[in-house]
Amino acid sequence: MPKMKTKSSAKKRFKVTASGRVKAAQAGKRHGMIKRTNKFLRNARGTTTLCAADEKIVKGFMPYAR
């Protein structure tokens, strides 16, 4: 059986934590900062963990992620 391939786009965007959760960048910060509130921008710094439904999709793209 050949090896399964990892989606290149997924490996660039997501990391799997030691506990198995999927870590991703916060959404909504690419453009349009002027109309966003300061509170939104402050809370959207750094990374976040995905919800269970999204996590399942992403893990399908990365078969060898631990």
Biopython code that builds the backbone (N, CA, C, O; Angstrom):
import numpy as np
from Bio.PDB.StructureBuilder import StructureBuilder

atoms = [
    (1, "MET", "N", (0.843, -1.184, 0.000)),
    (1, "MET", "CA", (0.000, 0.000, 0.000)),
    (1, "MET", "C", (0.891, 1.252, 0.000)),
    (1, "MET", "O", (1.798, 1.353, 0.825)),
    (2, "PRO", "N", (0.651, 2.190, -0.897)),
    (2, "PRO", "CA", (1.481, 3.400, -0.893)),
    (2, "PRO", "C", (1.156, 4.303, 0.294)),
    (2, "PRO", "O", (0.104, 4.192, 0.924)),
    (3, "LYS", "N", (2.091, 5.191, 0.571)),
    (3, "LYS", "CA", (1.869, 6.142, 1.664)),
    (3, "LYS", "C", (0.750, 7.108, 1.289)),
    (3, "LYS", "O", (0.554, 7.431, 0.117)),
    (4, "MET", "N", (0.024, 7.560, 2.300)),
    (4, "MET", "CA", (-0.999, 8.587, 2.084)),
    (4, "MET", "C", (-0.317, 9.940, 2.060)),
    (4, "MET", "O", (0.678, 10.151, 2.753)),
    (5, "LYS", "N", (-0.848, 10.861, 1.263)),
    (5, "LYS", "CA", (-0.245, 12.185, 1.170)),
    (5, "LYS", "C", (-0.946, 13.166, 2.114)),
    (5, "LYS", "O", (-2.161, 13.123, 2.306)),
    (6, "THR", "N", (-0.136, 14.044, 2.689)),
    (6, "THR", "CA", (-0.654, 15.146, 3.501)),
    (6, "THR", "C", (-0.974, 16.305, 2.582)),
    (6, "THR", "O", (-0.211, 16.596, 1.662)),
    (7, "LYS", "N", (-2.103, 16.975, 2.821)),
    (7, "LYS", "CA", (-2.439, 18.170, 2.045)),
    (7, "LYS", "C", (-1.439, 19.270, 2.372)),
    (7, "LYS", "O", (-1.268, 19.627, 3.537)),
    (8, "SER", "N", (-0.781, 19.807, 1.357)),
    (8, "SER", "CA", (0.233, 20.839, 1.572)),
    (8, "SER", "C", (-0.357, 22.081, 2.236)),
    (8, "SER", "O", (0.277, 22.700, 3.091)),
    (9, "SER", "N", (-1.570, 22.436, 1.838)),
    (9, "SER", "CA", (-2.200, 23.630, 2.409)),
    (9, "SER", "C", (-2.462, 23.449, 3.901)),
    (9, "SER", "O", (-2.345, 24.403, 4.670)),
    (10, "ALA", "N", (-2.814, 22.237, 4.315)),
    (10, "ALA", "CA", (-3.114, 21.974, 5.724)),
    (10, "ALA", "C", (-1.849, 21.997, 6.570)),
    (10, "ALA", "O", (-1.863, 22.526, 7.681)),
    (11, "LYS", "N", (-0.761, 21.436, 6.069)),
    (11, "LYS", "CA", (0.454, 21.401, 6.877)),
    (11, "LYS", "C", (1.036, 22.793, 7.073)),
    (11, "LYS", "O", (1.755, 23.035, 8.042)),
    (12, "LYS", "N", (0.725, 23.724, 6.146)),
    (12, "LYS", "CA", (1.201, 25.101, 6.288)),
    (12, "LYS", "C", (0.354, 25.892, 7.293)),
    (12, "LYS", "O", (0.846, 26.833, 7.916)),
    (13, "ARG", "N", (-0.907, 25.514, 7.446)),
    (13, "ARG", "CA", (-1.835, 26.320, 8.243)),
    (13, "ARG", "C", (-2.104, 25.793, 9.649)),
    (13, "ARG", "O", (-2.480, 26.566, 10.530)),
    (14, "PHE", "N", (-1.919, 24.503, 9.873)),
    (14, "PHE", "CA", (-2.313, 23.896, 11.142)),
    (14, "PHE", "C", (-1.179, 23.121, 11.791)),
    (14, "PHE", "O", (-0.295, 22.596, 11.115)),
    (15, "LYS", "N", (-1.223, 23.058, 13.127)),
    (15, "LYS", "CA", (-0.309, 22.207, 13.894)),
    (15, "LYS", "C", (-1.175, 21.398, 14.858)),
    (15, "LYS", "O", (-2.208, 21.873, 15.331)),
    (16, "VAL", "N", (-0.740, 20.173, 15.141)),
    (16, "VAL", "CA", (-1.456, 19.344, 16.106)),
    (16, "VAL", "C", (-0.705, 19.401, 17.429)),
    (16, "VAL", "O", (0.506, 19.188, 17.469)),
    (17, "THR", "N", (-1.421, 19.688, 18.508)),
    (17, "THR", "CA", (-0.813, 19.816, 19.828)),
    (17, "THR", "C", (-0.539, 18.433, 20.412)),
    (17, "THR", "O", (-0.965, 17.420, 19.858)),
    (18, "ALA", "N", (0.169, 18.402, 21.524)),
    (18, "ALA", "CA", (0.511, 17.136, 22.180)),
    (18, "ALA", "C", (-0.733, 16.374, 22.631)),
    (18, "ALA", "O", (-0.738, 15.143, 22.663)),
    (19, "SER", "N", (-1.784, 17.111, 22.979)),
    (19, "SER", "CA", (-3.018, 16.456, 23.424)),
    (19, "SER", "C", (-3.913, 16.069, 22.250)),
    (19, "SER", "O", (-4.972, 15.475, 22.449)),
    (20, "GLY", "N", (-3.492, 16.405, 21.018)),
    (20, "GLY", "CA", (-4.255, 15.997, 19.839)),
    (20, "GLY", "C", (-5.206, 17.038, 19.293)),
    (20, "GLY", "O", (-5.891, 16.785, 18.302)),
    (21, "ARG", "N", (-5.264, 18.204, 19.916)),
    (21, "ARG", "CA", (-6.102, 19.277, 19.390)),
    (21, "ARG", "C", (-5.394, 19.930, 18.209)),
    (21, "ARG", "O", (-4.180, 19.794, 18.059)),
    (22, "VAL", "N", (-6.151, 20.642, 17.367)),
    (22, "VAL", "CA", (-5.562, 21.301, 16.195)),
    (22, "VAL", "C", (-5.482, 22.796, 16.457)),
    (22, "VAL", "O", (-6.472, 23.438, 16.809)),
    (23, "LYS", "N", (-4.279, 23.338, 16.278)),
    (23, "LYS", "CA", (-4.008, 24.747, 16.541)),
    (23, "LYS", "C", (-3.988, 25.493, 15.211)),
    (23, "LYS", "O", (-3.403, 25.012, 14.240)),
    (24, "ALA", "N", (-4.626, 26.670, 15.159)),
    (24, "ALA", "CA", (-4.685, 27.463, 13.930)),
    (24, "ALA", "C", (-4.627, 28.943, 14.262)),
    (24, "ALA", "O", (-4.880, 29.349, 15.396)),
    (25, "ALA", "N", (-4.290, 29.741, 13.261)),
    (25, "ALA", "CA", (-4.266, 31.200, 13.429)),
    (25, "ALA", "C", (-5.688, 31.721, 13.564)),
    (25, "ALA", "O", (-6.632, 31.114, 13.060)),
    (26, "GLN", "N", (-5.832, 32.840, 14.243)),
    (26, "GLN", "CA", (-7.136, 33.465, 14.395)),
    (26, "GLN", "C", (-7.615, 34.005, 13.053)),
    (26, "GLN", "O", (-6.823, 34.525, 12.268)),
    (27, "ALA", "N", (-8.897, 33.882, 12.797)),
    (27, "ALA", "CA", (-9.479, 34.351, 11.538)),
    (27, "ALA", "C", (-9.839, 35.832, 11.615)),
    (27, "ALA", "O", (-9.999, 36.386, 12.702)),
    (28, "GLY", "N", (-9.962, 36.460, 10.460)),
    (28, "GLY", "CA", (-10.506, 37.811, 10.376)),
    (28, "GLY", "C", (-9.508, 38.936, 10.488)),
    (28, "GLY", "O", (-9.890, 40.063, 10.805)),
    (29, "LYS", "N", (-8.217, 38.665, 10.235)),
    (29, "LYS", "CA", (-7.220, 39.727, 10.383)),
    (29, "LYS", "C", (-6.429, 39.979, 9.099)),
    (29, "LYS", "O", (-5.325, 40.521, 9.163)),
    (30, "ARG", "N", (-6.956, 39.607, 7.958)),
    (30, "ARG", "CA", (-6.228, 39.804, 6.699)),
    (30, "ARG", "C", (-6.375, 41.229, 6.165)),
    (30, "ARG", "O", (-5.420, 41.806, 5.644)),
    (31, "HIS", "N", (-7.552, 41.777, 6.295)),
    (31, "HIS", "CA", (-7.781, 43.137, 5.800)),
    (31, "HIS", "C", (-8.988, 43.721, 6.525)),
    (31, "HIS", "O", (-9.681, 43.015, 7.258)),
    (32, "GLY", "N", (-9.239, 45.026, 6.315)),
    (32, "GLY", "CA", (-10.409, 45.659, 6.930)),
    (32, "GLY", "C", (-10.254, 45.937, 8.408)),
    (32, "GLY", "O", (-11.232, 45.879, 9.154)),
    (33, "MET", "N", (-9.019, 46.244, 8.853)),
    (33, "MET", "CA", (-8.784, 46.480, 10.282)),
    (33, "MET", "C", (-9.468, 47.749, 10.787)),
    (33, "MET", "O", (-9.803, 47.850, 11.967)),
    (34, "ILE", "N", (-9.671, 48.708, 9.900)),
    (34, "ILE", "CA", (-10.239, 49.990, 10.325)),
    (34, "ILE", "C", (-11.654, 49.812, 10.864)),
    (34, "ILE", "O", (-12.037, 50.451, 11.844)),
    (35, "LYS", "N", (-12.417, 48.953, 10.228)),
    (35, "LYS", "CA", (-13.804, 48.768, 10.665)),
    (35, "LYS", "C", (-13.953, 47.826, 11.857)),
    (35, "LYS", "O", (-15.029, 47.754, 12.451)),
    (36, "ARG", "N", (-12.898, 47.109, 12.214)),
    (36, "ARG", "CA", (-12.961, 46.193, 13.340)),
    (36, "ARG", "C", (-12.714, 46.945, 14.658)),
    (36, "ARG", "O", (-12.001, 47.948, 14.685)),
    (37, "THR", "N", (-13.297, 46.457, 15.718)),
    (37, "THR", "CA", (-13.093, 47.110, 17.014)),
    (37, "THR", "C", (-11.726, 46.723, 17.567)),
    (37, "THR", "O", (-11.158, 45.693, 17.204)),
    (38, "ASN", "N", (-11.214, 47.568, 18.447)),
    (38, "ASN", "CA", (-9.933, 47.266, 19.086)),
    (38, "ASN", "C", (-10.022, 45.989, 19.916)),
    (38, "ASN", "O", (-9.057, 45.229, 20.002)),
    (39, "LYS", "N", (-11.168, 45.759, 20.515)),
    (39, "LYS", "CA", (-11.372, 44.548, 21.310)),
    (39, "LYS", "C", (-11.266, 43.302, 20.432)),
    (39, "LYS", "O", (-10.651, 42.309, 20.822)),
    (40, "PHE", "N", (-11.864, 43.361, 19.257)),
    (40, "PHE", "CA", (-11.792, 42.223, 18.327)),
    (40, "PHE", "C", (-10.347, 41.941, 17.931)),
    (40, "PHE", "O", (-9.901, 40.794, 17.948)),
    (41, "LEU", "N", (-9.620, 43.002, 17.572)),
    (41, "LEU", "CA", (-8.224, 42.839, 17.133)),
    (41, "LEU", "C", (-7.355, 42.287, 18.253)),
    (41, "LEU", "O", (-6.486, 41.449, 18.016)),
    (42, "ARG", "N", (-7.587, 42.753, 19.462)),
    (42, "ARG", "CA", (-6.818, 42.294, 20.615)),
    (42, "ARG", "C", (-7.086, 40.806, 20.874)),
    (42, "ARG", "O", (-6.164, 40.035, 21.140)),
    (43, "ASN", "N", (-8.358, 40.419, 20.791)),
    (43, "ASN", "CA", (-8.723, 39.028, 21.057)),
    (43, "ASN", "C", (-8.323, 38.085, 19.923)),
    (43, "ASN", "O", (-8.257, 36.871, 20.115)),
    (44, "ALA", "N", (-8.058, 38.644, 18.742)),
    (44, "ALA", "CA", (-7.720, 37.808, 17.587)),
    (44, "ALA", "C", (-6.218, 37.654, 17.384)),
    (44, "ALA", "O", (-5.780, 37.201, 16.327)),
    (45, "ARG", "N", (-5.430, 38.025, 18.382)),
    (45, "ARG", "CA", (-3.987, 37.813, 18.292)),
    (45, "ARG", "C", (-3.656, 36.347, 18.509)),
    (45, "ARG", "O", (-4.431, 35.602, 19.109)),
    (46, "GLY", "N", (-2.498, 35.945, 18.012)),
    (46, "GLY", "CA", (-1.995, 34.607, 18.307)),
    (46, "GLY", "C", (-2.776, 33.494, 17.628)),
    (46, "GLY", "O", (-3.228, 33.640, 16.492)),
    (47, "THR", "N", (-2.930, 32.385, 18.333)),
    (47, "THR", "CA", (-3.573, 31.200, 17.769)),
    (47, "THR", "C", (-4.749, 30.759, 18.622)),
    (47, "THR", "O", (-4.951, 31.239, 19.738)),
    (48, "THR", "N", (-5.520, 29.831, 18.066)),
    (48, "THR", "CA", (-6.661, 29.262, 18.770)),
    (48, "THR", "C", (-6.762, 27.786, 18.424)),
    (48, "THR", "O", (-6.126, 27.334, 17.472)),
    (49, "THR", "N", (-7.543, 27.033, 19.172)),
    (49, "THR", "CA", (-7.775, 25.632, 18.826)),
    (49, "THR", "C", (-9.112, 25.525, 18.108)),
    (49, "THR", "O", (-10.055, 26.257, 18.409)),
    (50, "LEU", "N", (-9.178, 24.616, 17.168)),
    (50, "LEU", "CA", (-10.389, 24.444, 16.373)),
    (50, "LEU", "C", (-11.448, 23.672, 17.154)),
    (50, "LEU", "O", (-11.138, 22.938, 18.093)),
    (51, "CYS", "N", (-12.706, 23.854, 16.745)),
    (51, "CYS", "CA", (-13.785, 23.085, 17.358)),
    (51, "CYS", "C", (-13.710, 21.640, 16.854)),
    (51, "CYS", "O", (-13.002, 21.353, 15.889)),
    (52, "ALA", "N", (-14.418, 20.761, 17.489)),
    (52, "ALA", "CA", (-14.332, 19.322, 17.193)),
    (52, "ALA", "C", (-14.693, 19.009, 15.743)),
    (52, "ALA", "O", (-14.049, 18.167, 15.117)),
    (53, "ALA", "N", (-15.709, 19.672, 15.205)),
    (53, "ALA", "CA", (-16.147, 19.391, 13.834)),
    (53, "ALA", "C", (-15.064, 19.773, 12.825)),
    (53, "ALA", "O", (-14.776, 19.013, 11.900)),
    (54, "ASP", "N", (-14.467, 20.952, 13.005)),
    (54, "ASP", "CA", (-13.403, 21.396, 12.097)),
    (54, "ASP", "C", (-12.145, 20.552, 12.282)),
    (54, "ASP", "O", (-11.428, 20.262, 11.324)),
    (55, "GLU", "N", (-11.895, 20.170, 13.516)),
    (55, "GLU", "CA", (-10.730, 19.351, 13.853)),
    (55, "GLU", "C", (-10.760, 18.033, 13.077)),
    (55, "GLU", "O", (-9.734, 17.584, 12.565)),
    (56, "LYS", "N", (-11.924, 17.429, 12.995)),
    (56, "LYS", "CA", (-12.084, 16.158, 12.297)),
    (56, "LYS", "C", (-11.748, 16.300, 10.813)),
    (56, "LYS", "O", (-11.119, 15.421, 10.226)),
    (57, "ILE", "N", (-12.170, 17.406, 10.216)),
    (57, "ILE", "CA", (-11.896, 17.675, 8.795)),
    (57, "ILE", "C", (-10.401, 17.837, 8.573)),
    (57, "ILE", "O", (-9.839, 17.236, 7.656)),
    (58, "VAL", "N", (-9.752, 18.645, 9.407)),
    (58, "VAL", "CA", (-8.330, 18.931, 9.252)),
    (58, "VAL", "C", (-7.493, 17.679, 9.467)),
    (58, "VAL", "O", (-6.516, 17.460, 8.752)),
    (59, "LYS", "N", (-7.859, 16.861, 10.435)),
    (59, "LYS", "CA", (-7.097, 15.643, 10.694)),
    (59, "LYS", "C", (-7.183, 14.664, 9.527)),
    (59, "LYS", "O", (-6.276, 13.859, 9.320)),
    (60, "GLY", "N", (-8.258, 14.733, 8.776)),
    (60, "GLY", "CA", (-8.378, 13.928, 7.558)),
    (60, "GLY", "C", (-7.370, 14.335, 6.501)),
    (60, "GLY", "O", (-6.945, 13.511, 5.692)),
    (61, "PHE", "N", (-6.982, 15.617, 6.506)),
    (61, "PHE", "CA", (-6.012, 16.123, 5.556)),
    (61, "PHE", "C", (-4.583, 15.777, 5.960)),
    (61, "PHE", "O", (-3.682, 15.779, 5.122)),
    (62, "MET", "N", (-4.372, 15.480, 7.246)),
    (62, "MET", "CA", (-3.029, 15.206, 7.748)),
    (62, "MET", "C", (-2.986, 13.830, 8.405)),
    (62, "MET", "O", (-3.065, 13.731, 9.630)),
    (63, "PRO", "N", (-2.861, 12.769, 7.612)),
    (63, "PRO", "CA", (-2.982, 11.411, 8.153)),
    (63, "PRO", "C", (-1.870, 11.030, 9.133)),
    (63, "PRO", "O", (-2.075, 10.152, 9.971)),
    (64, "TYR", "N", (-0.700, 11.668, 9.050)),
    (64, "TYR", "CA", (0.410, 11.265, 9.922)),
    (64, "TYR", "C", (0.646, 12.217, 11.074)),
    (64, "TYR", "O", (1.610, 12.042, 11.818)),
    (65, "ALA", "N", (-0.196, 13.213, 11.246)),
    (65, "ALA", "CA", (-0.054, 14.150, 12.368)),
    (65, "ALA", "C", (-0.365, 13.427, 13.668)),
    (65, "ALA", "O", (-1.345, 12.688, 13.752)),
    (66, "ARG", "N", (0.454, 13.633, 14.667)),
    (66, "ARG", "CA", (0.251, 12.957, 15.936)),
    (66, "ARG", "C", (-0.587, 13.818, 16.857)),
    (66, "ARG", "O", (-0.872, 13.419, 17.986)),
]
sb = StructureBuilder()
sb.init_structure("model")
sb.init_model(0)
sb.init_chain("A")
sb.init_seg("    ")
for serial, (resi, resn, name, xyz) in enumerate(atoms, 1):
    if name == "N":
        sb.init_residue(resn, " ", resi, " ")
    sb.init_atom(name, np.array(xyz, "f"), 0.0, 1.0, " ", f" {name:<3s}", serial, name[0])
structure = sb.get_structure()
